[in-house]
Amino acid sequence: MKVKVLFFASLREQIGRAGEELELPESVSTVAALRAHLVARGGAWGAALADARRLRAAVNQDMAPPETALRTGDEVAFFPPVTGG
Amino acid sequence: MKIAIRHEDFDAGAEARALSKGNPGVGAVASFVGLVRDRNDGSAVSTMTLEHYPGMTEKAIAGIIDEAKGRWEVIDCTVIHRIGELRPSEQIVLVAVASGHRGDAFAACEFIMDYLKTRAPFWKKETTPEGARWVDARTSDDAAAARWAPAPAKDRAA
């Protein structure tokens, strides 16, 4: 399935890009699996995405826990805990 | 209901007055303004840059306001959050709530602010003499938001 992945704030800076379109293997069907898939790229990806406690995710612009299932066409965003206000 | 994410500053007084204009049922407007502090975590702060997630941020704030409406009487509400580079003493955020009575207005305003800080996708980066750094989320903000659960009774009197 195909998904759009976005990165914000410190994650975007660490990874060096704001997002990408990704064709996922069948085994990658949840937010947690997508994170692991990206961490496996190593280097900056592993450093930016390895610590789940410092990471939040959204699917189609709603906050999404790690077990959230992905569907083709989803917009998945990873970012650090929010600090607005 | 007005939600604005923008670079430009706001006039809190004008926004508060706009909430009651033409609505004689409004008996109370409570508002909160957040400002850029010149110090954070022991360092002088010269600038603060705010980033958001266009689309999701507006949606998250609308959801927070809906939740407030389910808990208290909220006649109307305005949330303005600035983005981009700001300097100390500049305004960052306005939350203003119009209600029939002060109790609902105070509570809904504080609730919206607490939830905004922990659930709306904004991120702050500050410039200090030691360099630029992303601001860490505070556990005290999580604790402030957690105070509100579960939903209190809706019919509290002012």
gemmi code that builds the backbone of each chain (N, CA, C; Angstrom):
import gemmi

chains = {
    "A": [
        ("MET", (0.841, -1.200, 0.000), (0.000, 0.000, 0.000), (0.874, 1.248, 0.000)),
        ("LYS", (0.260, 2.327, -0.473), (0.992, 3.587, -0.611), (0.520, 4.563, 0.466)),
        ("VAL", (1.461, 5.182, 1.178), (1.093, 6.192, 2.175), (1.991, 7.419, 2.004)),
        ("LYS", (1.499, 8.538, 2.552), (2.292, 9.761, 2.573), (2.784, 9.941, 4.002)),
        ("VAL", (4.078, 10.113, 4.181), (4.635, 10.270, 5.521), (5.179, 11.688, 5.673)),
        ("LEU", (4.852, 12.317, 6.797), (5.308, 13.684, 7.078), (6.106, 13.719, 8.378)),
        ("PHE", (7.075, 14.617, 8.437), (7.886, 14.789, 9.654), (7.875, 16.264, 10.041)),
        ("PHE", (7.792, 16.521, 11.333), (7.742, 17.907, 11.796), (8.821, 18.202, 12.837)),
        ("ALA", (9.123, 19.505, 12.951), (9.976, 20.058, 14.008), (11.344, 19.367, 14.048)),
        ("SER", (11.775, 18.934, 15.233), (13.121, 18.370, 15.354), (13.293, 17.113, 14.498)),
        ("LEU", (12.215, 16.341, 14.314), (12.319, 15.139, 13.475), (12.654, 15.508, 12.037)),
        ("ARG", (11.962, 16.536, 11.523), (12.211, 16.967, 10.143), (13.674, 17.396, 9.987)),
        ("GLU", (14.175, 18.119, 10.999), (15.565, 18.571, 10.913), (16.544, 17.406, 10.978)),
        ("GLN", (16.277, 16.448, 11.887), (17.194, 15.313, 12.026), (17.237, 14.470, 10.760)),
        ("ILE", (16.048, 14.248, 10.180), (15.947, 13.386, 9.006), (16.372, 14.122, 7.742)),
        ("GLY", (16.159, 15.443, 7.762), (16.565, 16.237, 6.609), (15.531, 16.295, 5.505)),
        ("ARG", (14.290, 15.924, 5.814), (13.218, 16.095, 4.833), (11.867, 16.230, 5.530)),
        ("ALA", (10.915, 16.860, 4.862), (9.602, 17.128, 5.456), (8.625, 15.984, 5.220)),
        ("GLY", (8.917, 15.146, 4.226), (7.995, 14.039, 3.981), (8.332, 13.292, 2.719)),
        ("GLU", (7.593, 12.211, 2.469), (7.786, 11.429, 1.249), (6.590, 10.509, 1.027)),
        ("GLU", (6.418, 10.108, -0.220), (5.423, 9.079, -0.553), (6.136, 7.739, -0.451)),
        ("LEU", (5.471, 6.761, 0.153), (6.123, 5.483, 0.411), (5.243, 4.321, -0.037)),
        ("GLU", (5.834, 3.350, -0.716), (5.145, 2.099, -1.021), (5.556, 1.101, 0.062)),
        ("LEU", (4.599, 0.662, 0.865), (4.933, -0.196, 2.005), (4.766, -1.670, 1.674)),
        ("PRO", (5.665, -2.506, 2.181), (5.463, -3.950, 2.041), (4.231, -4.393, 2.846)),
        ("GLU", (3.653, -5.522, 2.520), (2.423, -5.989, 3.167), (2.558, -6.127, 4.679)),
        ("SER", (3.770, -6.448, 5.122), (3.993, -6.667, 6.557), (3.887, -5.363, 7.359)),
        ("VAL", (3.952, -4.244, 6.683), (3.899, -2.950, 7.388), (2.472, -2.406, 7.308)),
        ("SER", (1.692, -2.655, 8.379), (0.262, -2.313, 8.304), (-0.227, -1.484, 9.491)),
        ("THR", (0.699, -1.070, 10.378), (0.310, -0.218, 11.511), (1.313, 0.931, 11.644)),
        ("VAL", (0.944, 1.905, 12.475), (1.845, 3.027, 12.747), (3.167, 2.519, 13.335)),
        ("ALA", (3.074, 1.574, 14.288), (4.285, 1.037, 14.930), (5.180, 0.335, 13.906)),
        ("ALA", (4.565, -0.425, 13.003), (5.345, -1.149, 11.989), (5.994, -0.168, 11.012)),
        ("LEU", (5.281, 0.913, 10.699), (5.853, 1.926, 9.806), (7.068, 2.583, 10.468)),
        ("ARG", (6.937, 2.875, 11.766), (8.069, 3.468, 12.483), (9.268, 2.527, 12.428)),
        ("ALA", (9.045, 1.236, 12.719), (10.135, 0.254, 12.701), (10.752, 0.161, 11.301)),
        ("HIS", (9.897, 0.223, 10.289), (10.333, 0.168, 8.886), (11.285, 1.334, 8.586)),
        ("LEU", (10.944, 2.522, 9.106), (11.782, 3.707, 8.871), (13.064, 3.648, 9.708)),
        ("VAL", (12.940, 3.172, 10.962), (14.124, 3.051, 11.835), (15.152, 2.126, 11.179)),
        ("ALA", (14.666, 1.090, 10.488), (15.551, 0.101, 9.868), (16.410, 0.707, 8.754)),
        ("ARG", (16.064, 1.909, 8.311), (16.919, 2.574, 7.320), (18.261, 2.978, 7.942)),
        ("GLY", (18.277, 3.049, 9.277), (19.524, 3.360, 9.975), (19.870, 4.843, 9.941)),
        ("GLY", (21.071, 5.153, 10.412), (21.575, 6.525, 10.395), (20.646, 7.482, 11.104)),
        ("ALA", (20.375, 8.629, 10.455), (19.542, 9.670, 11.049), (18.128, 9.154, 11.321)),
        ("TRP", (17.647, 8.214, 10.501), (16.290, 7.682, 10.683), (16.179, 6.976, 12.033)),
        ("GLY", (17.167, 6.146, 12.315), (17.155, 5.418, 13.585), (17.248, 6.389, 14.752)),
        ("ALA", (18.158, 7.372, 14.626), (18.361, 8.339, 15.714), (17.091, 9.140, 15.968)),
        ("ALA", (16.394, 9.536, 14.909), (15.230, 10.408, 15.056), (13.992, 9.654, 15.537)),
        ("LEU", (13.856, 8.393, 15.133), (12.582, 7.684, 15.340), (12.649, 6.533, 16.338)),
        ("ALA", (13.840, 6.266, 16.906), (13.989, 5.058, 17.726), (13.288, 5.161, 19.080)),
        ("ASP", (13.266, 6.372, 19.677), (12.735, 6.494, 21.036), (11.224, 6.781, 20.995)),
        ("ALA", (10.427, 5.737, 21.191), (8.972, 5.862, 21.055), (8.390, 6.838, 22.075)),
        ("ARG", (9.048, 6.984, 23.231), (8.512, 7.896, 24.249), (8.594, 9.349, 23.809)),
        ("ARG", (9.527, 9.651, 22.924), (9.718, 11.031, 22.472), (9.050, 11.265, 21.122)),
        ("LEU", (8.092, 10.402, 20.783), (7.517, 10.435, 19.450), (5.991, 10.376, 19.525)),
        ("ARG", (5.335, 11.161, 18.699), (3.879, 11.078, 18.560), (3.582, 10.849, 17.086)),
        ("ALA", (2.395, 10.307, 16.815), (2.021, 10.069, 15.422), (0.582, 10.494, 15.201)),
        ("ALA", (0.289, 10.859, 13.960), (-1.089, 11.163, 13.570), (-1.363, 10.444, 12.253)),
        ("VAL", (-2.595, 9.950, 12.106), (-3.026, 9.367, 10.837), (-4.199, 10.196, 10.331)),
        ("ASN", (-4.060, 10.703, 9.118), (-5.084, 11.580, 8.527), (-5.454, 12.719, 9.479)),
        ("GLN", (-4.430, 13.255, 10.117), (-4.535, 14.456, 10.957), (-5.298, 14.240, 12.256)),
        ("ASP", (-5.374, 12.995, 12.717), (-5.855, 12.697, 14.073), (-4.745, 11.972, 14.811)),
        ("MET", (-4.550, 12.318, 16.096), (-3.550, 11.623, 16.891), (-3.818, 10.118, 16.823)),
        ("ALA", (-2.749, 9.331, 16.677), (-2.923, 7.897, 16.449), (-1.952, 7.101, 17.311)),
        ("PRO", (-2.462, 6.178, 18.151), (-1.571, 5.313, 18.924), (-0.847, 4.325, 18.007)),
        ("PRO", (0.240, 3.710, 18.511), (1.082, 2.856, 17.658), (0.333, 1.729, 16.952)),
        ("GLU", (-0.728, 1.199, 17.589), (-1.425, 0.044, 17.005), (-2.395, 0.429, 15.890)),
        ("THR", (-2.521, 1.725, 15.596), (-3.456, 2.183, 14.562), (-3.143, 1.536, 13.213)),
        ("ALA", (-4.171, 0.968, 12.592), (-4.011, 0.311, 11.288), (-3.890, 1.349, 10.179)),
        ("LEU", (-3.083, 1.045, 9.181), (-2.907, 1.946, 8.041), (-3.668, 1.428, 6.829)),
        ("ARG", (-4.153, 2.390, 6.017), (-4.815, 2.047, 4.762), (-4.133, 2.806, 3.645)),
        ("THR", (-4.268, 2.292, 2.450), (-3.622, 2.962, 1.330), (-4.169, 4.389, 1.183)),
        ("GLY", (-3.290, 5.313, 0.893), (-3.692, 6.713, 0.768), (-3.622, 7.499, 2.057)),
        ("ASP", (-3.339, 6.836, 3.188), (-3.277, 7.543, 4.474), (-2.140, 8.567, 4.497)),
        ("GLU", (-2.376, 9.633, 5.263), (-1.320, 10.605, 5.565), (-0.873, 10.324, 6.993)),
        ("VAL", (0.363, 9.911, 7.154), (0.895, 9.562, 8.466), (1.965, 10.576, 8.844)),
        ("ALA", (1.822, 11.184, 10.019), (2.810, 12.179, 10.444), (3.488, 11.711, 11.726)),
        ("PHE", (4.788, 11.934, 11.795), (5.558, 11.682, 13.035), (6.113, 13.013, 13.522)),
        ("PHE", (6.043, 13.219, 14.847), (6.551, 14.471, 15.408), (6.847, 14.287, 16.888)),
        ("PRO", (7.621, 15.234, 17.467), (7.880, 15.155, 18.905), (6.642, 15.611, 19.683)),
        ("PRO", (6.587, 15.328, 21.001), (5.481, 15.845, 21.810), (5.320, 17.355, 21.581)),
        ("VAL", (4.070, 17.817, 21.574), (3.795, 19.186, 21.135), (4.150, 20.205, 22.235)),
        ("THR", (4.485, 21.424, 21.814), (4.933, 22.466, 22.762), (4.363, 23.833, 22.419)),
        ("GLY", (3.090, 23.867, 22.012), (2.488, 25.155, 21.668), (2.000, 25.914, 22.892)),
        ("GLY", (1.259, 26.966, 22.619), (0.620, 27.744, 23.677), (1.531, 28.799, 24.256)),
    ],
    "B": [
        ("MET", (-17.615, 30.574, 16.319), (-16.305, 30.020, 16.692), (-15.263, 30.475, 15.678)),
        ("LYS", (-14.147, 30.982, 16.185), (-13.095, 31.455, 15.289), (-11.780, 30.794, 15.688)),
        ("ILE", (-11.141, 30.175, 14.714), (-9.821, 29.579, 14.934), (-8.896, 30.167, 13.879)),
        ("ALA", (-7.805, 30.772, 14.307), (-6.871, 31.347, 13.342), (-5.444, 30.980, 13.726)),
        ("ILE", (-4.708, 30.473, 12.759), (-3.277, 30.211, 12.921), (-2.604, 31.163, 11.950)),
        ("ARG", (-1.822, 32.105, 12.458), (-1.338, 33.153, 11.563), (-0.075, 33.820, 12.122)),
        ("HIS", (0.588, 34.560, 11.252), (1.777, 35.301, 11.670), (1.412, 36.585, 12.415)),
        ("GLU", (0.342, 37.258, 11.973), (0.029, 38.585, 12.511), (-0.386, 38.534, 13.976)),
        ("ASP", (-0.117, 39.654, 14.637), (-0.497, 39.833, 16.034), (-2.026, 39.968, 16.144)),
        ("PHE", (-2.518, 39.987, 17.391), (-3.959, 40.139, 17.610), (-4.203, 41.187, 18.694)),
        ("ASP", (-5.436, 41.709, 18.694), (-5.880, 42.655, 19.709), (-6.865, 41.913, 20.607)),
        ("ALA", (-6.390, 41.529, 21.794), (-7.201, 40.682, 22.669), (-8.506, 41.363, 23.061)),
        ("GLY", (-8.446, 42.675, 23.293), (-9.649, 43.404, 23.678), (-10.692, 43.391, 22.572)),
        ("ALA", (-10.228, 43.642, 21.353), (-11.153, 43.660, 20.216), (-11.757, 42.275, 19.997)),
        ("GLU", (-10.936, 41.238, 20.153), (-11.442, 39.873, 19.963), (-12.472, 39.524, 21.041)),
        ("ALA", (-12.205, 39.958, 22.279), (-13.141, 39.681, 23.371), (-14.468, 40.411, 23.150)),
        ("ARG", (-14.373, 41.664, 22.715), (-15.608, 42.431, 22.456), (-16.408, 41.805, 21.319)),
        ("ALA", (-15.708, 41.311, 20.302), (-16.397, 40.721, 19.155), (-17.226, 39.500, 19.565)),
        ("LEU", (-16.783, 38.812, 20.630), (-17.490, 37.601, 21.060), (-18.875, 37.907, 21.631)),
        ("SER", (-19.038, 39.091, 22.219), (-20.331, 39.398, 22.839), (-21.196, 40.297, 21.967)),
        ("LYS", (-20.602, 40.878, 20.931), (-21.338, 41.831, 20.083), (-22.567, 41.148, 19.471)),
        ("GLY", (-23.707, 41.790, 19.651), (-24.934, 41.264, 19.064), (-25.474, 40.042, 19.764)),
        ("ASN", (-24.916, 39.691, 20.915), (-25.420, 38.529, 21.651), (-25.637, 38.880, 23.115)),
        ("PRO", (-26.832, 39.393, 23.444), (-27.095, 39.842, 24.820), (-27.157, 38.699, 25.832)),
        ("GLY", (-27.118, 37.474, 25.355), (-27.092, 36.341, 26.286), (-25.719, 36.121, 26.903)),
        ("VAL", (-24.706, 36.786, 26.349), (-23.344, 36.639, 26.886), (-23.225, 37.477, 28.159)),
        ("GLY", (-22.941, 36.810, 29.284), (-22.764, 37.520, 30.549), (-21.331, 37.525, 31.011)),
        ("ALA", (-20.478, 36.766, 30.332), (-19.081, 36.666, 30.761), (-18.191, 36.320, 29.573)),
        ("VAL", (-17.054, 36.994, 29.500), (-16.020, 36.603, 28.534), (-14.729, 36.435, 29.317)),
        ("ALA", (-14.171, 35.254, 29.295), (-12.874, 35.004, 29.935), (-11.844, 34.831, 28.833)),
        ("SER", (-10.667, 35.468, 29.009), (-9.641, 35.317, 27.977), (-8.281, 35.087, 28.600)),
        ("PHE", (-7.444, 34.415, 27.830), (-6.071, 34.141, 28.238), (-5.155, 34.545, 27.099)),
        ("VAL", (-4.046, 35.220, 27.437), (-3.035, 35.564, 26.436), (-1.701, 34.989, 26.889)),
        ("GLY", (-1.061, 34.205, 26.047), (0.276, 33.681, 26.316), (1.304, 34.518, 25.588)),
        ("LEU", (2.430, 34.805, 26.271), (3.483, 35.664, 25.727), (4.820, 34.926, 25.676)),
        ("VAL", (5.708, 35.426, 24.857), (7.073, 34.881, 24.819), (7.841, 35.427, 26.027)),
        ("ARG", (8.389, 34.521, 26.857), (9.236, 34.929, 27.996), (10.670, 35.135, 27.520)),
        ("ASP", (11.397, 35.989, 28.248), (12.793, 36.232, 27.830), (13.768, 35.220, 28.417)),
        ("ARG", (13.248, 34.286, 29.247), (14.123, 33.230, 29.777), (13.372, 31.900, 29.751)),
        ("ASN", (14.098, 30.815, 29.521), (13.500, 29.492, 29.615), (14.587, 28.491, 29.984)),
        ("ASP", (14.298, 27.641, 30.959), (15.254, 26.620, 31.399), (16.649, 27.196, 31.624)),
        ("GLY", (16.713, 28.372, 32.272), (18.004, 28.926, 32.665), (18.759, 29.690, 31.604)),
        ("SER", (18.174, 29.840, 30.405), (18.886, 30.566, 29.352), (18.078, 31.772, 28.885)),
        ("ALA", (18.791, 32.817, 28.455), (18.118, 33.962, 27.853), (17.578, 33.537, 26.487)),
        ("VAL", (16.370, 33.966, 26.189), (15.752, 33.632, 24.900), (15.654, 34.904, 24.070)),
        ("SER", (16.265, 34.902, 22.871), (16.208, 36.105, 22.030), (15.092, 36.018, 21.000)),
        ("THR", (14.841, 34.822, 20.461), (13.694, 34.641, 19.560), (13.076, 33.269, 19.800)),
        ("MET", (11.797, 33.160, 19.457), (11.106, 31.868, 19.500), (10.398, 31.680, 18.160)),
        ("THR", (10.603, 30.516, 17.552), (9.977, 30.244, 16.261), (8.964, 29.118, 16.430)),
        ("LEU", (7.745, 29.379, 15.996), (6.665, 28.405, 16.152), (6.297, 27.774, 14.825)),
        ("GLU", (6.217, 26.442, 14.860), (5.857, 25.655, 13.681), (4.560, 24.921, 13.970)),
        ("HIS", (3.749, 24.660, 12.940), (2.527, 23.870, 13.152), (2.333, 22.892, 12.002)),
        ("TYR", (1.273, 22.113, 12.104), (0.936, 21.105, 11.096), (-0.340, 21.597, 10.418)),
        ("PRO", (-0.195, 22.310, 9.294), (-1.370, 22.920, 8.658), (-2.470, 21.875, 8.418)),
        ("GLY", (-3.664, 22.201, 8.796), (-4.775, 21.253, 8.657), (-5.046, 20.555, 9.969)),
        ("MET", (-4.074, 19.807, 10.450), (-4.290, 19.079, 11.709), (-4.417, 20.031, 12.889)),
        ("THR", (-3.623, 21.101, 12.895), (-3.658, 22.009, 14.039), (-5.057, 22.621, 14.193)),
        ("GLU", (-5.611, 23.105, 13.096), (-6.959, 23.696, 13.133), (-7.991, 22.652, 13.565)),
        ("LYS", (-7.842, 21.438, 13.022), (-8.776, 20.348, 13.343), (-8.683, 19.980, 14.827)),
        ("ALA", (-7.466, 19.939, 15.355), (-7.278, 19.582, 16.765), (-7.902, 20.640, 17.675)),
        ("ILE", (-7.726, 21.910, 17.333), (-8.299, 22.987, 18.155), (-9.825, 22.949, 18.083)),
        ("ALA", (-10.374, 22.697, 16.892), (-11.836, 22.588, 16.765), (-12.358, 21.447, 17.649)),
        ("GLY", (-11.619, 20.351, 17.688), (-12.024, 19.213, 18.524), (-11.982, 19.554, 20.007)),
        ("ILE", (-10.972, 20.314, 20.402), (-10.840, 20.736, 21.807), (-12.006, 21.662, 22.187)),
        ("ILE", (-12.352, 22.582, 21.289), (-13.476, 23.497, 21.563), (-14.785, 22.697, 21.657)),
        ("ASP", (-14.949, 21.717, 20.780), (-16.153, 20.869, 20.847), (-16.234, 20.159, 22.187)),
        ("GLU", (-15.085, 19.672, 22.660), (-15.084, 18.981, 23.949), (-15.446, 19.950, 25.072)),
        ("ALA", (-14.944, 21.175, 25.005), (-15.294, 22.186, 26.010), (-16.795, 22.472, 25.983)),
        ("LYS", (-17.362, 22.521, 24.771), (-18.803, 22.787, 24.639), (-19.633, 21.668, 25.254)),
        ("GLY", (-19.069, 20.457, 25.248), (-19.774, 19.333, 25.862), (-19.726, 19.370, 27.382)),
        ("ARG", (-18.797, 20.137, 27.932), (-18.624, 20.178, 29.391), (-19.231, 21.422, 30.032)),
        ("TRP", (-19.181, 22.552, 29.306), (-19.663, 23.822, 29.862), (-20.511, 24.547, 28.836)),
        ("GLU", (-21.207, 25.592, 29.314), (-21.950, 26.438, 28.381), (-20.951, 27.369, 27.697)),
        ("VAL", (-20.738, 27.147, 26.423), (-19.856, 28.010, 25.637), (-20.706, 28.608, 24.520)),
        ("ILE", (-20.960, 29.899, 24.586), (-21.789, 30.549, 23.563), (-20.958, 30.804, 22.314)),
        ("ASP", (-19.732, 31.263, 22.519), (-18.839, 31.483, 21.379), (-17.400, 31.450, 21.895)),
        ("CYS", (-16.470, 31.297, 20.976), (-15.086, 31.084, 21.387), (-14.141, 31.510, 20.274)),
        ("THR", (-13.035, 32.112, 20.637), (-11.997, 32.480, 19.664), (-10.646, 31.951, 20.132)),
        ("VAL", (-9.951, 31.275, 19.230), (-8.574, 30.845, 19.504), (-7.697, 31.370, 18.369)),
        ("ILE", (-6.706, 32.181, 18.724), (-5.728, 32.661, 17.738), (-4.346, 32.217, 18.209)),
        ("HIS", (-3.606, 31.561, 17.345), (-2.253, 31.114, 17.698), (-1.308, 31.601, 16.617)),
        ("ARG", (-0.270, 32.310, 17.023), (0.683, 32.826, 16.039), (1.758, 31.786, 15.724)),
        ("ILE", (2.318, 31.904, 14.520), (3.418, 31.042, 14.084), (4.525, 31.937, 13.532)),
        ("GLY", (5.678, 31.319, 13.272), (6.812, 32.082, 12.755), (7.686, 32.578, 13.895)),
        ("GLU", (8.516, 33.564, 13.591), (9.496, 34.023, 14.576), (8.929, 35.135, 15.447)),
        ("LEU", (9.006, 34.958, 16.764), (8.506, 35.935, 17.731), (9.616, 36.298, 18.706)),
        ("ARG", (9.502, 37.497, 19.288), (10.499, 37.970, 20.256), (9.880, 38.076, 21.641)),
        ("PRO", (10.731, 38.137, 22.689), (10.196, 38.255, 24.051), (9.181, 39.402, 24.165)),
        ("SER", (8.149, 39.127, 24.951), (7.017, 40.041, 25.193), (5.984, 40.033, 24.074)),
        ("GLU", (6.286, 39.394, 22.953), (5.252, 39.303, 21.914), (4.186, 38.302, 22.334)),
        ("GLN", (2.972, 38.523, 21.824), (1.861, 37.624, 22.114), (1.976, 36.366, 21.254)),
        ("ILE", (1.693, 35.206, 21.855), (1.717, 33.943, 21.113), (0.297, 33.454, 20.842)),
        ("VAL", (-0.509, 33.422, 21.908), (-1.796, 32.731, 21.798), (-2.881, 33.491, 22.552)),
        ("LEU", (-4.078, 33.464, 21.990), (-5.268, 33.996, 22.652), (-6.340, 32.920, 22.693)),
        ("VAL", (-6.894, 32.702, 23.875), (-8.108, 31.889, 23.998), (-9.134, 32.777, 24.685)),
        ("ALA", (-10.279, 32.993, 24.056), (-11.345, 33.808, 24.647), (-12.653, 33.046, 24.537)),
        ("VAL", (-13.372, 32.970, 25.653), (-14.607, 32.186, 25.711), (-15.742, 33.068, 26.224)),
        ("ALA", (-16.849, 33.069, 25.499), (-18.047, 33.784, 25.929), (-19.066, 32.780, 26.445)),
        ("SER", (-19.645, 33.130, 27.602), (-20.624, 32.241, 28.208), (-21.682, 33.091, 28.909)),
        ("GLY", (-22.686, 32.430, 29.459), (-23.706, 33.153, 30.209), (-23.158, 33.637, 31.545)),
        ("HIS", (-22.274, 32.817, 32.127), (-21.785, 33.096, 33.478), (-20.282, 32.848, 33.573)),
        ("ARG", (-19.671, 33.476, 34.576), (-18.207, 33.443, 34.643), (-17.634, 32.054, 34.900)),
        ("GLY", (-18.333, 31.242, 35.661), (-17.778, 29.917, 35.999), (-17.490, 29.105, 34.747)),
        ("ASP", (-18.463, 29.064, 33.852), (-18.278, 28.323, 32.605), (-17.206, 28.973, 31.729)),
        ("ALA", (-17.188, 30.318, 31.700), (-16.208, 31.003, 30.854), (-14.779, 30.754, 31.345)),
        ("PHE", (-14.567, 30.896, 32.678), (-13.231, 30.634, 33.246), (-12.797, 29.190, 32.986)),
        ("ALA", (-13.678, 28.263, 33.311), (-13.306, 26.845, 33.219), (-13.032, 26.442, 31.776)),
        ("ALA", (-13.904, 26.847, 30.858), (-13.716, 26.446, 29.457), (-12.443, 27.057, 28.891)),
        ("CYS", (-12.141, 28.303, 29.273), (-10.931, 28.977, 28.781), (-9.687, 28.220, 29.249)),
        ("GLU", (-9.664, 27.864, 30.533), (-8.488, 27.157, 31.062), (-8.362, 25.755, 30.460)),
        ("PHE", (-9.494, 25.091, 30.314), (-9.514, 23.746, 29.715), (-8.972, 23.784, 28.278)),
        ("ILE", (-9.468, 24.735, 27.489), (-9.028, 24.827, 26.084), (-7.521, 25.087, 26.032)),
        ("MET", (-7.034, 25.950, 26.906), (-5.604, 26.253, 26.923), (-4.787, 25.016, 27.338)),
        ("ASP", (-5.234, 24.318, 28.385), (-4.508, 23.126, 28.840), (-4.469, 22.047, 27.753)),
        ("TYR", (-5.587, 21.856, 27.071), (-5.627, 20.831, 26.027), (-4.832, 21.267, 24.803)),
        ("LEU", (-4.902, 22.565, 24.481), (-4.130, 23.067, 23.342), (-2.639, 22.785, 23.549)),
        ("LYS", (-2.173, 22.987, 24.776), (-0.734, 22.825, 25.047), (-0.270, 21.379, 24.908)),
        ("THR", (-1.178, 20.429, 25.091), (-0.762, 19.025, 25.063), (-1.272, 18.269, 23.837)),
        ("ARG", (-2.227, 18.840, 23.086), (-2.833, 18.091, 21.978), (-2.791, 18.768, 20.622)),
        ("ALA", (-2.582, 20.072, 20.579), (-2.563, 20.746, 19.277), (-1.129, 20.756, 18.752)),
        ("PRO", (-0.940, 20.327, 17.505), (0.428, 20.226, 16.988), (1.077, 21.572, 16.662)),
        ("PHE", (1.780, 22.075, 17.671), (2.663, 23.241, 17.538), (3.996, 22.835, 18.161)),
        ("TRP", (5.072, 23.397, 17.636), (6.395, 23.145, 18.224), (7.162, 24.460, 18.274)),
        ("LYS", (7.865, 24.657, 19.404), (8.631, 25.884, 19.619), (10.119, 25.607, 19.523)),
        ("LYS", (10.805, 26.490, 18.819), (12.261, 26.438, 18.788), (12.741, 27.794, 19.276)),
        ("GLU", (13.664, 27.795, 20.245), (14.106, 29.074, 20.780), (15.584, 29.288, 20.507)),
        ("THR", (15.948, 30.565, 20.338), (17.346, 30.930, 20.142), (17.886, 31.467, 21.462)),
        ("THR", (18.973, 30.879, 21.931), (19.608, 31.279, 23.183), (21.087, 31.564, 22.898)),
        ("PRO", (21.817, 32.140, 23.872), (23.252, 32.368, 23.641), (24.003, 31.063, 23.337)),
        ("GLU", (23.456, 29.928, 23.790), (24.111, 28.633, 23.534), (23.716, 28.056, 22.178)),
        ("GLY", (22.848, 28.746, 21.455), (22.422, 28.258, 20.144), (20.922, 28.024, 20.096)),
        ("ALA", (20.446, 27.510, 18.955), (19.009, 27.242, 18.802), (18.682, 25.871, 19.365)),
        ("ARG", (17.514, 25.744, 19.983), (17.112, 24.447, 20.536), (15.592, 24.317, 20.489)),
        ("TRP", (15.142, 23.093, 20.261), (13.709, 22.803, 20.314), (13.301, 22.710, 21.774)),
        ("VAL", (12.172, 23.297, 22.101), (11.675, 23.278, 23.476), (11.101, 21.887, 23.768)),
        ("ASP", (11.467, 21.347, 24.935), (10.944, 20.045, 25.341), (9.547, 20.181, 25.923)),
        ("ALA", (8.716, 19.170, 25.666), (7.391, 19.139, 26.287), (7.567, 18.998, 27.797)),
        ("ARG", (6.678, 19.632, 28.563), (6.775, 19.618, 30.023), (5.786, 18.624, 30.611)),
        ("THR", (6.244, 17.875, 31.608), (5.325, 16.961, 32.288), (4.267, 17.755, 33.053)),
        ("SER", (4.600, 19.003, 33.462), (3.620, 19.822, 34.184), (2.431, 20.166, 33.277)),
        ("ASP", (2.679, 20.264, 31.959), (1.570, 20.520, 31.031), (0.675, 19.290, 30.906)),
        ("ASP", (1.284, 18.108, 30.894), (0.481, 16.872, 30.869), (-0.374, 16.779, 32.124)),
        ("ALA", (0.224, 17.136, 33.270), (-0.504, 17.075, 34.535), (-1.668, 18.061, 34.532)),
        ("ALA", (-1.436, 19.260, 33.955), (-2.501, 20.272, 33.898), (-3.671, 19.769, 33.057)),
        ("ALA", (-3.371, 19.110, 31.943), (-4.435, 18.601, 31.071), (-5.155, 17.426, 31.733)),
        ("ALA", (-4.405, 16.612, 32.468), (-4.980, 15.412, 33.089), (-5.977, 15.757, 34.192)),
        ("ARG", (-5.820, 16.956, 34.790), (-6.749, 17.365, 35.848), (-8.196, 17.357, 35.391)),
        ("TRP", (-8.410, 17.566, 34.088), (-9.778, 17.777, 33.590), (-10.546, 16.483, 33.385)),
        ("ALA", (-9.896, 15.368, 33.359), (-10.615, 14.119, 33.128), (-11.029, 13.514, 34.470)),
        ("PRO", (-12.184, 12.881, 34.572), (-13.221, 12.794, 33.547), (-14.046, 14.078, 33.482)),
        ("ALA", (-14.958, 14.135, 32.500), (-15.754, 15.345, 32.296), (-16.571, 15.675, 33.542)),
        ("PRO", (-16.519, 16.940, 33.998), (-17.359, 17.345, 35.125), (-18.810, 17.529, 34.668)),
        ("ALA", (-19.708, 17.693, 35.630), (-21.115, 17.908, 35.289), (-21.257, 19.196, 34.498)),
        ("LYS", (-22.172, 19.189, 33.538), (-22.289, 20.343, 32.647), (-23.034, 21.513, 33.293)),
        ("ASP", (-23.868, 21.232, 34.273), (-24.773, 22.274, 34.774), (-24.205, 23.024, 35.980)),
        ("ARG", (-22.880, 23.294, 35.961), (-22.337, 24.060, 37.087), (-22.782, 25.519, 36.989)),
        ("ALA", (-23.087, 26.093, 38.135), (-23.581, 27.473, 38.154), (-22.429, 28.443, 38.403)),
        ("ALA", (-22.575, 29.649, 37.926), (-21.525, 30.650, 38.121), (-21.791, 31.443, 39.387)),
    ],
}
model = gemmi.Model(1)
for chain_id, residues in chains.items():
    chain = gemmi.Chain(chain_id)
    for i, (resn, *xyz) in enumerate(residues, 1):
        res = gemmi.Residue()
        res.name, res.seqid = resn, gemmi.SeqId(i, " ")
        for name, pos in zip(("N", "CA", "C"), xyz):
            atom = gemmi.Atom()
            atom.name, atom.element = name, gemmi.Element(name[0])
            atom.pos, atom.b_iso = gemmi.Position(*pos), 0.0
            res.add_atom(atom)
        chain.add_residue(res)
    model.add_chain(chain)
structure = gemmi.Structure()
structure.add_model(model)
structure.setup_entities()
